[in-house]
Amino acid sequence: MNILKYTNRFIKSGFVGITCLACFSSCNYLDVIPPAQPDMEDTMTDKSATLGFLFSCYAPILEFHTYNINYLENGSDETLYPLTWSGQCQKIQFGTANTTDGIGMWYTWYSALGQVHRFLQQIDILNPVGVTEDDKDEYKGECYFLDAYYHFRLLNTYGPIPIVSEMMDPNITKNEMPGRSHFDYCVKYIVDKLDQAAYLLPDKRELSDAGRADATICKCIKARVLLYAASPLWNGSFYDKSWKNSKYETPGYGNELVSSQYERKKWETALTACQEAFAAAEKAGYKLFDIETANSIAEKQKVPLPFIPGKEEDTPENELFKERVRMFQYLVASNESDGNNELIWGVNTKRMGPTDYWPTLSQAPRKIIKTNGTTWHSMSGWSFNAPTLNTVQRFYTENGKLPADDNDFYHKSEWYTRFYEGTSSPALERDDIDKEDVKNDIIKFNAAREARYYAWIAFDGCQYATNIRDGEPLWLNLKNSATNGYVLNDRNYTGTGFMTKKFMTPDIKYDKTNKVTGTPTRLPFVRMAELYLNLAECYAALGNNKEALKQLNFVRRRAGFDDLEEADMPRMNMSVVDLIRNERFVELFKEGHRYYDMRRWTIAPQVSGAGKIYVLNNNKVDPTFEEFNKPILAEQPLRWYNRLYLLPPDDTEIYSNPQLVQSPGY
């Protein structure tokens, strides 16, 4: 199908999609969903039906978000799946994405635009009963936001794209169809739409409407759009200077698609937008999540402090560190109703439960508890969504430095030796889950690390969660094929020697009757920490390192580190820019940002591809301690080609639209 068909298609399945969207918020306002109707007049008979139509316009966000295990954001250098998974995101990592995959969701986002434009077209024509002019303005504001957001998703994936601003004439000829517009033109269109939306929308939604667009969300997305647009890939460093339109011209730009000159003004514009977004968020009451709020939630849910290697002694310092770990667990696994005021925009997972495979089930341990003492729980995890050794090396030590640059941390020659010296590996459990004595196998690399490491990274010998086994903790033995280690001819294992537990709600509990309970995970799309990091990046790009570090310190201080000044940078062994980039990697780990960051900074060839990604030697049945704790190059066909900076529209798009040029390199 071509772009015209997408944007003119009134999605019958969209009304089915409305049902899915009921999960978009944890509240009841989306329960007013009309059944599918054959006639357009029936889509907006009254306010209830109109809201149902409006909420269908949001539906793709829930289904195709950045946490989808197969979607392109998992094609970054953060994680690796076992080779046998053959996921769409792996085609990006392997450099095999092509013009027949449909991997970039061109169809999805243009179909979503069609639904939005149909709503805007019909709201004035049908004049539904009970919908006031103020209601119409608000609904239009939401549609302007969605118009901008869907264009932004397309722009991030494909670079310059055809702008579709309204329902297209069904009688349009092929030669009248729009081609790609200049990148800067696309950015302006998106930003203008976000400004229109912000003007019409409330500053912040009531809790009952959480998830719907508001002015603060609009300003935060605008800041992200302009930050990306100021970045090297789109600000003078595009990898293919010859890429241009041949049959289509953008007003004011001619055939050019990407500007070849660096413009400082883009960073200044981005900074202003980031400042406005931050001010709006603060005014709306958003702030960084804190230990006190997490402790309050944990007390209600009866979630104890986690085990941390080296922090066994009952001291105030150790207790505070463990509380900080638990805080970071709740940061990404608690809701606005819990008092989480950091979450500016987020959605509940698709199944509205703690075992949704986007993303929790994909990363949870393979075996957790037996039901009735005989059969493993059916909702145990798949383990495959696993961080690489490169990733876990980016997390800091408890001193706030990279392990390789911290003179007070263990020497590299000791990293893969036992932390608990004088102990040995316990015998492998064969009939049940591993016991606490597997902590004997914790290596020094996994000790004396920062709080976020223990909140979000799981490793051999660690306590995965405190209550998960029917109120008891789960201990990981990634060397045991009978529990959570590698199994021959089974794709459900960690192929890197590490796992992640980010987004796993701390109160999750698997019981012996094959049930799972726990608070549904609230996936963050925009949160306050990103706004601080956006500001820091803009200031650094403009040469204001003092202000950049000031913004960065808010995030680092929450992590338990001392503030940094410019005089401290030599001992950090990083420039201010590199420090900000590394902080984004850690703080926003697995939240969908890294895929775009490594591209917009044009660093992808340095951090991904052949010979770049290391893992522990986990692809062996029942390895010894020494065999497992051996860093090796990932045994996967990882490749980087510059064409992977952008994904290609399908061949059918190119054939059906003579104005549309293919992405460079395809």
C-alpha positions as CSV (number, residue, x, y, z in Angstrom):
1,M,0.0,0.0,0.0
2,N,1.2,3.5,-0.6
3,I,1.2,6.6,1.6
4,L,-2.1,7.8,0.1
5,K,-3.8,4.5,1.1
6,Y,-2.4,4.7,4.5
7,T,-3.5,8.3,5.2
8,N,-6.9,7.9,3.7
9,R,-7.6,4.5,5.4
10,F,-10.2,4.8,8.1
11,I,-9.0,1.9,10.1
12,K,-11.8,-0.6,10.8
13,S,-9.4,-2.4,13.0
14,G,-8.8,1.0,14.6
15,F,-12.1,0.6,16.4
16,V,-10.7,-2.8,17.6
17,G,-7.6,-0.9,18.5
18,I,-9.7,1.3,20.8
19,T,-10.2,-1.7,23.0
20,C,-6.5,-2.2,23.3
21,L,-6.2,1.5,24.2
22,A,-8.2,0.9,27.3
23,C,-4.8,-0.1,28.7
24,F,-3.3,3.3,27.8
25,S,-4.2,4.6,31.3
26,S,-4.7,3.0,34.6
27,C,-8.0,4.9,34.9
28,N,-11.6,4.4,33.7
29,Y,-12.0,7.3,31.4
30,L,-11.2,5.1,28.4
31,D,-14.0,2.7,29.2
32,V,-16.4,4.9,27.1
33,I,-15.6,3.0,23.9
34,P,-18.2,2.6,21.1
35,P,-18.5,-0.7,19.2
36,A,-17.3,-0.8,15.6
37,Q,-19.8,1.0,13.3
38,P,-20.2,0.6,9.6
39,D,-21.1,4.3,8.9
40,M,-19.0,7.4,9.5
41,E,-22.0,9.2,11.0
42,D,-22.1,6.7,13.8
43,T,-18.5,7.4,14.9
44,M,-19.4,10.7,16.6
45,T,-23.1,10.5,17.6
46,D,-22.4,11.9,21.0
47,K,-19.5,12.7,23.4
48,S,-18.9,9.1,24.4
49,A,-18.6,7.9,20.8
50,T,-16.4,10.9,20.0
51,L,-14.0,10.1,22.8
52,G,-13.9,6.5,21.6
53,F,-12.9,7.7,18.2
54,L,-10.3,10.1,19.7
55,F,-8.8,7.4,21.8
56,S,-8.4,5.2,18.8
57,C,-6.0,7.8,17.5
58,Y,-3.7,7.0,20.4
59,A,-3.8,3.2,19.9
60,P,-0.6,2.8,17.9
61,I,1.4,4.4,20.8
62,L,0.5,1.5,23.1
63,E,1.1,-1.2,20.5
64,F,4.3,0.1,18.9
65,H,6.1,1.9,21.6
66,T,9.9,1.9,22.3
67,Y,9.7,-1.1,24.7
68,N,8.3,-3.5,22.1
69,I,10.8,-6.4,22.2
70,N,11.0,-6.6,18.4
71,Y,11.0,-2.9,17.6
72,L,14.0,-1.0,16.3
73,E,15.0,0.7,19.6
74,N,16.3,-2.7,20.8
75,G,18.7,-2.7,17.8
76,S,21.1,-0.5,19.7
77,D,24.3,-1.5,21.5
78,E,22.6,-1.8,24.9
79,T,21.6,-5.4,24.7
80,L,21.9,-8.6,22.7
81,Y,19.4,-11.3,22.1
82,P,20.4,-15.0,21.6
83,L,21.1,-15.5,17.9
84,T,18.2,-17.9,17.5
85,W,15.6,-15.3,18.4
86,S,15.9,-13.8,14.9
87,G,14.0,-10.6,15.9
88,Q,13.4,-7.6,13.7
89,C,15.8,-5.5,15.9
90,Q,18.5,-8.1,15.3
91,K,18.3,-7.3,11.5
92,I,19.5,-3.8,12.4
93,Q,22.3,-5.1,14.6
94,F,23.4,-7.6,11.9
95,G,23.2,-5.0,9.2
96,T,20.7,-7.1,7.2
97,A,17.7,-4.7,7.4
98,N,16.5,-4.1,3.8
99,T,13.8,-2.6,1.7
100,T,11.4,-5.6,2.1
101,D,11.3,-5.9,5.9
102,G,8.8,-3.2,6.8
103,I,10.9,-3.0,10.0
104,G,10.6,0.8,10.5
105,M,6.8,0.9,10.8
106,W,6.2,3.3,7.9
107,Y,2.8,1.7,7.4
108,T,1.9,2.0,11.1
109,W,2.6,5.6,11.5
110,Y,1.1,6.8,8.3
111,S,-2.0,4.8,9.1
112,A,-2.1,6.5,12.5
113,L,-1.9,9.9,10.8
114,G,-4.9,8.9,8.6
115,Q,-6.9,8.1,11.7
116,V,-5.9,11.5,13.3
117,H,-6.8,13.5,10.1
118,R,-10.1,11.7,9.8
119,F,-11.0,12.7,13.3
120,L,-10.1,16.3,12.6
121,Q,-12.1,16.2,9.4
122,Q,-15.2,14.8,11.0
123,I,-15.4,16.6,14.3
124,D,-16.7,19.8,12.6
125,I,-18.8,18.0,10.0
126,L,-20.7,15.8,12.4
127,N,-21.2,18.1,15.4
128,P,-21.7,15.3,18.0
129,V,-24.3,15.8,20.7
130,G,-22.9,17.0,24.0
131,V,-19.5,18.1,22.6
132,T,-18.9,21.8,23.2
133,E,-16.7,24.1,21.3
134,D,-14.2,24.0,24.2
135,D,-14.3,20.2,24.0
136,K,-13.6,20.4,20.2
137,D,-10.6,22.6,20.8
138,E,-9.2,20.3,23.3
139,Y,-9.7,17.2,21.1
140,K,-8.1,19.1,18.2
141,G,-5.2,19.9,20.4
142,E,-4.7,16.2,21.1
143,C,-4.8,15.4,17.4
144,Y,-2.3,18.1,16.6
145,F,0.0,16.5,19.2
146,L,-0.5,13.1,17.7
147,D,0.1,14.5,14.2
148,A,3.4,15.9,15.4
149,Y,4.3,12.8,17.4
150,Y,3.7,10.3,14.5
151,H,5.6,12.5,12.1
152,F,8.4,12.6,14.6
153,R,8.5,8.8,14.9
154,L,8.8,8.6,11.1
155,L,11.4,11.3,11.0
156,N,13.6,9.5,13.6
157,T,13.4,6.3,11.6
158,Y,13.7,7.4,8.0
159,G,15.1,11.0,8.2
160,P,13.4,13.4,5.8
161,I,9.8,12.2,5.1
162,P,6.7,13.2,3.2
163,I,4.7,15.5,5.3
164,V,1.0,14.7,5.3
165,S,-0.9,17.5,7.1
166,E,-4.5,16.5,6.3
167,M,-6.7,14.0,4.6
168,M,-5.5,13.6,1.0
169,D,-7.8,13.7,-2.0
170,P,-8.6,10.1,-2.9
171,N,-8.4,11.1,-6.6
172,I,-4.8,12.4,-6.3
173,T,-2.5,11.1,-9.0
174,K,0.8,9.5,-8.5
175,N,2.6,12.6,-9.8
176,E,0.9,14.7,-7.2
177,M,1.9,12.6,-4.2
178,P,4.4,14.3,-1.8
179,G,8.0,13.2,-1.7
180,R,10.5,13.7,1.1
181,S,10.7,17.2,2.6
182,H,13.9,18.7,3.8
183,F,14.8,17.6,7.3
184,D,14.6,21.1,8.7
185,Y,11.2,21.7,7.0
186,C,9.9,18.5,8.7
187,V,11.2,19.7,12.1
188,K,9.5,23.1,11.7
189,Y,6.2,21.3,10.8
190,I,6.4,19.1,13.8
191,V,7.4,22.0,16.2
192,D,4.6,24.2,14.9
193,K,2.0,21.4,15.5
194,L,3.3,20.9,19.0
195,D,3.0,24.7,19.6
196,Q,-0.6,24.6,18.3
197,A,-1.4,21.7,20.5
198,A,0.2,23.2,23.7
199,Y,-1.9,26.3,23.2
200,L,-5.1,24.3,23.2
201,L,-4.3,21.8,25.9
202,P,-4.3,22.0,29.7
203,D,-0.9,22.3,31.4
204,K,-1.3,19.0,33.1
205,R,-3.9,16.2,33.1
206,E,-5.8,15.1,36.1
207,L,-4.9,11.6,37.4
208,S,-8.0,10.2,35.8
209,D,-6.8,11.3,32.4
210,A,-3.2,10.2,32.8
211,G,-1.7,9.3,29.4
212,R,-3.6,11.9,27.3
213,A,-1.6,14.7,25.7
214,D,-1.2,18.0,27.6
215,A,0.8,21.2,27.1
216,T,3.7,20.0,29.3
217,I,4.1,16.8,27.2
218,C,4.0,18.9,24.0
219,K,6.8,21.1,25.3
220,C,8.9,18.1,26.3
221,I,8.6,16.4,23.0
222,K,9.3,19.7,21.2
223,A,12.5,20.0,23.2
224,R,13.5,16.4,22.2
225,V,12.7,17.2,18.5
226,L,14.9,20.3,18.5
227,L,17.7,18.6,20.5
228,Y,17.9,15.8,17.9
229,A,17.8,18.3,15.1
230,A,20.8,20.2,16.5
231,S,22.8,17.0,16.8
232,P,25.7,16.3,14.5
233,L,23.9,13.9,12.1
234,W,21.4,16.6,11.2
235,N,23.7,19.6,11.8
236,G,26.4,19.5,9.2
237,S,27.7,15.9,9.6
238,F,25.2,13.8,7.5
239,Y,27.0,10.8,6.2
240,D,25.9,11.1,2.5
241,K,26.3,14.6,1.1
242,S,25.0,13.5,-2.3
243,W,21.6,12.4,-1.1
244,K,18.9,14.7,-2.7
245,N,15.4,14.6,-4.2
246,S,15.3,14.1,-7.9
247,K,11.6,14.8,-8.7
248,Y,10.3,16.7,-5.6
249,E,11.2,20.0,-4.1
250,T,10.7,21.3,-0.6
251,P,9.5,25.0,-0.5
252,G,12.5,27.1,0.2
253,Y,15.0,24.2,0.0
254,G,14.7,22.9,-3.6
255,N,15.9,19.3,-4.0
256,E,18.1,19.4,-0.9
257,L,17.2,17.0,1.9
258,V,19.8,17.6,4.6
259,S,21.7,20.8,5.3
260,S,25.5,20.3,5.0
261,Q,26.6,23.3,7.2
262,Y,26.8,23.4,10.9
263,E,24.5,26.0,12.5
264,R,25.1,27.0,16.1
265,K,21.7,28.6,16.0
266,K,20.1,25.1,16.1
267,W,21.7,24.4,19.5
268,E,20.5,27.8,20.8
269,T,16.9,27.1,19.6
270,A,17.1,23.6,21.2
271,L,18.3,25.1,24.5
272,T,15.4,27.6,24.6
273,A,12.9,24.7,24.0
274,C,14.6,22.6,26.7
275,Q,14.4,25.5,29.2
276,E,10.7,26.1,28.4
277,A,10.0,22.4,28.8
278,F,11.8,22.2,32.1
279,A,10.0,25.3,33.4
280,A,6.6,23.9,32.3
281,A,7.3,20.6,34.0
282,E,8.4,22.3,37.2
283,K,5.4,24.5,37.2
284,A,3.2,21.4,36.7
285,G,4.7,19.9,39.9
286,Y,7.1,17.3,38.3
287,K,10.3,16.6,40.1
288,L,12.9,13.9,40.5
289,F,11.7,10.7,42.2
290,D,13.2,10.4,45.7
291,I,14.0,7.9,48.5
292,E,11.2,9.1,50.8
293,T,8.5,8.4,48.2
294,A,10.0,4.9,47.4
295,N,10.2,4.1,51.1
296,S,6.5,5.0,51.5
297,I,5.5,2.7,48.6
298,A,7.7,-0.1,49.9
299,E,6.2,0.1,53.3
300,K,2.7,-0.2,51.9
301,Q,3.7,-3.2,49.7
302,K,5.9,-4.8,52.4
303,V,8.9,-4.9,50.1
304,P,12.2,-5.3,52.1
305,L,15.6,-3.9,51.3
306,P,17.6,-5.8,48.7
307,F,20.8,-7.8,49.3
308,I,23.9,-5.9,48.0
309,P,27.3,-7.6,48.1
310,G,29.6,-6.0,50.5
311,K,26.7,-4.2,52.3
312,E,25.8,-7.0,54.7
313,E,26.7,-5.1,57.8
314,D,23.7,-3.3,59.4
315,T,25.0,0.3,59.3
316,P,23.1,3.6,58.4
317,E,25.3,4.0,55.4
318,N,24.5,0.6,54.1
319,E,20.8,1.0,54.8
320,L,20.8,4.3,52.9
321,F,22.6,2.7,49.9
322,K,20.0,-0.1,49.8
323,E,17.2,2.4,50.0
324,R,18.7,4.2,47.0
325,V,18.8,0.9,45.1
326,R,15.1,0.3,45.9
327,M,14.3,3.9,44.9
328,F,15.6,3.3,41.4
329,Q,13.6,0.1,41.1
330,Y,10.4,2.0,42.0
331,L,11.4,5.0,39.8
332,V,10.5,3.0,36.7
333,A,7.9,0.7,38.2
334,S,5.5,3.0,40.0
335,N,2.6,5.2,39.0
336,E,1.4,8.7,39.5
337,S,-1.0,7.4,42.0
338,D,1.9,6.2,44.1
339,G,3.3,9.7,44.2
340,N,5.7,9.3,41.3
341,N,6.0,12.9,40.2
342,E,8.9,12.3,37.9
343,L,6.8,10.6,35.2
344,I,5.6,13.2,32.8
345,W,4.3,10.9,30.1
346,G,4.0,7.1,30.3
347,V,1.7,4.2,29.6
348,N,0.9,1.0,31.4
349,T,2.0,-2.2,29.8
350,K,-0.2,-3.9,27.3
351,R,-1.6,-6.6,29.5
352,M,-2.1,-4.3,32.5
353,G,-0.2,-6.8,34.6
354,P,3.4,-7.5,35.9
355,T,4.1,-10.2,33.3
356,D,3.7,-8.3,30.1
357,Y,6.3,-9.3,27.6
358,W,6.9,-5.7,26.8
359,P,9.3,-5.5,28.4
360,T,9.2,-7.5,31.7
361,L,8.6,-11.1,30.6
362,S,11.4,-10.8,28.0
363,Q,13.9,-10.1,30.7
364,A,12.6,-12.1,33.7
365,P,14.5,-15.3,34.7
366,R,13.5,-18.5,32.9
367,K,12.7,-20.4,36.1
368,I,11.4,-18.8,39.3
369,I,9.2,-21.2,41.3
370,K,7.5,-24.6,40.9
371,T,3.8,-24.9,41.1
372,N,2.5,-27.6,43.4
373,G,6.2,-28.6,43.9
374,T,6.4,-30.3,40.5
375,T,6.1,-28.0,37.5
376,W,7.8,-24.7,36.8
377,H,5.6,-21.6,36.8
378,S,4.1,-21.1,33.3
379,M,4.6,-17.3,33.4
380,S,8.4,-17.4,34.1
381,G,10.5,-15.3,31.9
382,W,12.6,-15.6,28.8
383,S,15.9,-14.1,30.0
384,F,17.0,-13.0,26.5
385,N,16.7,-9.2,26.7
386,A,20.2,-9.0,28.1
387,P,22.8,-6.2,28.6
388,T,26.3,-6.6,27.1
389,L,29.6,-6.4,29.0
390,N,30.1,-3.0,27.2
391,T,26.8,-1.8,28.8
392,V,27.5,-2.8,32.4
393,Q,31.0,-1.3,32.1
394,R,29.3,2.1,31.5
395,F,27.6,2.0,34.9
396,Y,29.7,3.7,37.6
397,T,31.4,2.5,40.7
398,E,30.0,3.6,44.0
399,N,32.5,6.5,43.8
400,G,30.8,7.9,40.6
401,K,33.6,6.9,38.2
402,L,33.8,4.3,35.4
403,P,35.3,1.0,36.7
404,A,38.3,1.4,34.4
405,D,39.0,4.9,35.6
406,D,38.5,4.5,39.4
407,N,41.8,4.0,41.2
408,D,39.9,3.0,44.3
409,F,38.1,0.2,42.4
410,Y,39.5,-3.3,41.8
411,H,42.3,-3.6,39.2
412,K,41.2,-5.0,35.9
413,S,43.2,-8.2,36.6
414,E,40.8,-8.8,39.6
415,W,37.5,-8.0,38.0
416,Y,36.5,-11.6,37.2
417,T,37.7,-13.2,40.4
418,R,35.6,-14.0,43.5
419,F,34.4,-11.1,45.6
420,Y,33.9,-13.5,48.6
421,E,37.4,-14.8,48.7
422,G,38.0,-18.2,50.1
423,T,34.6,-19.5,49.0
424,S,33.8,-21.9,46.2
425,S,30.8,-22.5,43.9
426,P,28.0,-24.6,45.5
427,A,26.8,-27.8,43.9
428,L,24.4,-27.3,41.1
429,E,20.7,-27.5,42.1
430,R,18.8,-30.0,39.9
431,D,15.4,-30.3,41.5
432,D,14.6,-26.7,42.6
433,I,15.8,-23.2,42.3
434,D,19.3,-22.1,43.4
435,K,19.9,-21.1,47.0
436,E,21.5,-18.1,48.6
437,D,25.0,-19.8,48.6
438,V,25.3,-18.9,44.9
439,K,26.4,-15.5,46.0
440,N,29.8,-17.1,46.5
441,D,30.1,-16.7,42.7
442,I,29.7,-12.9,42.7
443,I,32.8,-11.4,41.0
444,K,34.6,-8.2,42.1
445,F,33.4,-6.5,39.0
446,N,29.9,-6.7,40.4
447,A,30.8,-5.3,43.8
448,A,31.2,-1.7,44.9
449,R,29.0,-0.5,42.1
450,E,26.5,2.4,42.0
451,A,22.9,2.1,43.1
452,R,21.4,2.0,39.6
453,Y,23.6,-1.0,38.8
454,Y,22.0,-3.1,41.5
455,A,18.5,-1.7,40.7
456,W,18.6,-2.5,37.0
457,I,21.4,-5.1,36.3
458,A,21.3,-8.7,37.3
459,F,24.4,-10.9,37.4
460,D,25.5,-14.4,38.3
461,G,25.1,-15.0,42.1
462,C,22.9,-11.9,42.7
463,Q,19.5,-11.6,44.4
464,Y,17.2,-10.9,41.5
465,A,14.2,-9.8,43.6
466,T,13.3,-9.9,47.2
467,N,9.7,-11.3,47.2
468,I,9.3,-12.9,43.8
469,R,9.2,-16.5,44.9
470,D,6.0,-16.4,46.9
471,G,7.4,-13.9,49.3
472,E,11.0,-15.3,49.2
473,P,13.9,-13.9,47.2
474,L,15.2,-15.4,43.9
475,W,19.0,-16.0,43.6
476,L,20.5,-16.4,40.1
477,N,22.9,-19.0,39.0
478,L,23.6,-18.3,35.3
479,K,25.9,-21.3,35.1
480,N,23.2,-23.9,36.0
481,S,21.3,-25.4,33.0
482,A,18.7,-26.8,35.3
483,T,17.7,-23.3,36.5
484,N,18.7,-20.1,34.8
485,G,21.8,-21.0,32.9
486,Y,22.4,-21.8,29.2
487,V,20.4,-24.7,27.8
488,L,21.4,-26.3,24.5
489,N,18.8,-25.8,21.8
490,D,16.8,-23.3,23.9
491,R,16.6,-19.6,23.1
492,N,15.4,-18.6,26.5
493,Y,18.6,-17.6,28.2
494,T,20.9,-14.7,28.6
495,G,23.5,-14.8,25.9
496,T,25.7,-12.1,27.6
497,G,26.2,-13.4,31.1
498,F,24.1,-10.6,32.5
499,M,20.3,-9.8,32.8
500,T,18.3,-6.7,33.4
501,K,15.6,-6.2,35.9
502,K,14.6,-2.6,35.0
503,F,10.8,-2.2,35.0
504,M,10.3,-5.3,37.2
505,T,8.0,-4.0,39.9
506,P,9.6,-4.7,43.4
507,D,6.3,-6.3,44.7
508,I,6.1,-8.9,41.9
509,K,5.2,-12.3,43.3
510,Y,4.9,-15.7,41.7
511,D,3.0,-18.1,43.8
512,K,2.7,-21.9,43.9
513,T,-0.7,-21.9,42.3
514,N,0.6,-20.5,39.0
515,K,-0.6,-16.9,39.7
516,V,1.4,-13.7,39.5
517,T,0.6,-10.6,41.4
518,G,2.2,-7.1,41.5
519,T,1.7,-3.5,40.5
520,P,1.5,-3.0,36.7
521,T,4.6,-1.4,35.3
522,R,4.3,2.2,34.1
523,L,6.6,2.6,31.1
524,P,8.2,6.1,31.0
525,F,8.1,8.0,27.7
526,V,9.2,11.3,29.2
527,R,10.5,11.9,32.7
528,M,12.3,14.7,34.6
529,A,15.8,13.2,34.4
530,E,15.7,13.4,30.6
531,L,14.9,17.1,30.9
532,Y,18.0,17.7,33.0
533,L,20.2,15.7,30.6
534,N,18.7,17.6,27.6
535,L,19.6,20.9,29.2
536,A,23.1,19.6,30.1
537,E,23.7,18.5,26.5
538,C,22.6,21.9,25.0
539,Y,24.8,23.9,27.4
540,A,27.8,21.7,26.7
541,A,27.3,22.0,22.9
542,L,27.3,25.8,23.3
543,G,30.5,25.7,25.4
544,N,28.9,26.5,28.7
545,N,30.4,23.6,30.7
546,K,29.7,25.2,34.1
547,E,26.0,25.2,33.5
548,A,26.1,21.8,31.8
549,L,27.7,20.3,34.9
550,K,25.1,22.1,37.1
551,Q,22.3,20.3,35.3
552,L,24.1,17.0,35.2
553,N,24.8,17.2,38.9
554,F,21.0,17.0,39.7
555,V,20.9,13.6,38.1
556,R,24.2,12.4,39.6
557,R,23.4,13.7,43.1
558,R,20.2,11.5,43.0
559,A,22.4,8.6,42.2
560,G,24.5,9.2,45.3
561,F,27.5,11.0,43.8
562,D,29.3,14.2,44.7
563,D,28.8,17.2,42.5
564,L,31.4,17.7,39.7
565,E,33.0,21.0,38.6
566,E,35.2,21.6,35.6
567,A,38.3,21.2,37.7
568,D,37.2,17.6,38.4
569,M,37.1,16.5,34.8
570,P,40.7,15.3,34.4
571,R,40.2,12.7,37.1
572,M,37.0,11.5,35.4
573,N,39.1,10.9,32.3
574,M,36.2,12.2,30.2
575,S,35.2,15.4,28.5
576,V,32.0,17.1,29.7
577,V,30.3,16.1,26.5
578,D,31.4,12.4,26.9
579,L,30.3,12.5,30.6
580,I,26.8,13.7,29.6
581,R,26.6,11.1,27.0
582,N,27.6,8.3,29.4
583,E,25.1,9.6,32.0
584,R,22.3,9.4,29.4
585,F,23.3,5.8,28.7
586,V,23.1,4.8,32.3
587,E,20.1,6.9,33.5
588,L,18.0,6.2,30.5
589,F,19.2,2.6,30.0
590,K,16.5,0.6,28.1
591,E,14.1,3.5,27.8
592,G,14.4,3.8,24.0
593,H,16.9,6.7,23.8
594,R,20.2,4.9,23.0
595,Y,19.2,3.8,19.4
596,Y,18.7,7.5,18.5
597,D,21.5,8.8,20.5
598,M,24.2,6.7,18.9
599,R,22.9,7.8,15.5
600,R,22.4,11.5,16.1
601,W,25.9,11.8,17.6
602,T,27.3,9.8,14.6
603,I,29.2,7.5,17.0
604,A,27.5,4.2,15.8
605,P,30.6,3.0,13.9
606,Q,32.6,3.3,17.1
607,V,30.2,1.5,19.5
608,S,28.5,-1.2,17.4
609,G,29.2,-3.7,14.7
610,A,31.9,-6.4,14.3
611,G,34.6,-6.6,16.9
612,K,32.9,-4.1,19.2
613,I,30.6,-6.0,21.6
614,Y,31.9,-8.1,24.4
615,V,30.0,-10.6,26.7
616,L,30.8,-13.2,29.3
617,N,31.3,-16.7,28.1
618,N,27.8,-17.9,28.8
619,N,27.0,-20.1,25.8
620,K,28.1,-23.3,27.4
621,V,26.2,-25.9,29.4
622,D,27.1,-25.8,33.1
623,P,30.3,-23.9,32.8
624,T,32.7,-23.7,35.7
625,F,33.2,-20.4,37.5
626,E,36.4,-19.7,35.5
627,E,34.9,-20.7,32.2
628,F,31.8,-18.4,32.7
629,N,33.7,-15.4,33.9
630,K,35.8,-15.0,30.7
631,P,35.1,-11.9,28.6
632,I,34.8,-12.8,24.9
633,L,33.7,-11.1,21.7
634,A,30.0,-11.7,21.1
635,E,29.7,-14.7,18.7
636,Q,27.1,-13.0,16.5
637,P,27.3,-11.6,13.0
638,L,27.2,-8.0,14.2
639,R,27.8,-5.4,11.5
640,W,27.6,-1.7,11.1
641,Y,27.0,0.0,7.7
642,N,26.4,3.8,7.4
643,R,23.1,3.1,5.7
644,L,21.8,2.0,9.1
645,Y,21.7,5.5,10.3
646,L,18.3,5.5,8.5
647,L,15.9,2.7,7.7
648,P,14.4,2.3,4.2
649,P,10.7,2.6,3.2
650,D,9.6,-0.7,1.6
651,D,10.2,-1.1,-2.1
652,T,6.4,-0.9,-2.7
653,E,6.5,2.7,-1.4
654,I,9.2,3.6,-3.9
655,Y,7.4,1.9,-6.8
656,S,4.0,3.5,-6.0
657,N,5.3,7.1,-5.4
658,P,7.6,8.4,-8.1
659,Q,8.5,11.4,-5.9
660,L,9.9,9.3,-3.1
661,V,13.6,8.6,-3.1
662,Q,15.1,5.7,-1.2
663,S,17.2,6.1,1.9
664,P,20.9,6.3,1.0
665,G,22.7,3.0,0.7
666,Y,19.6,0.8,0.0
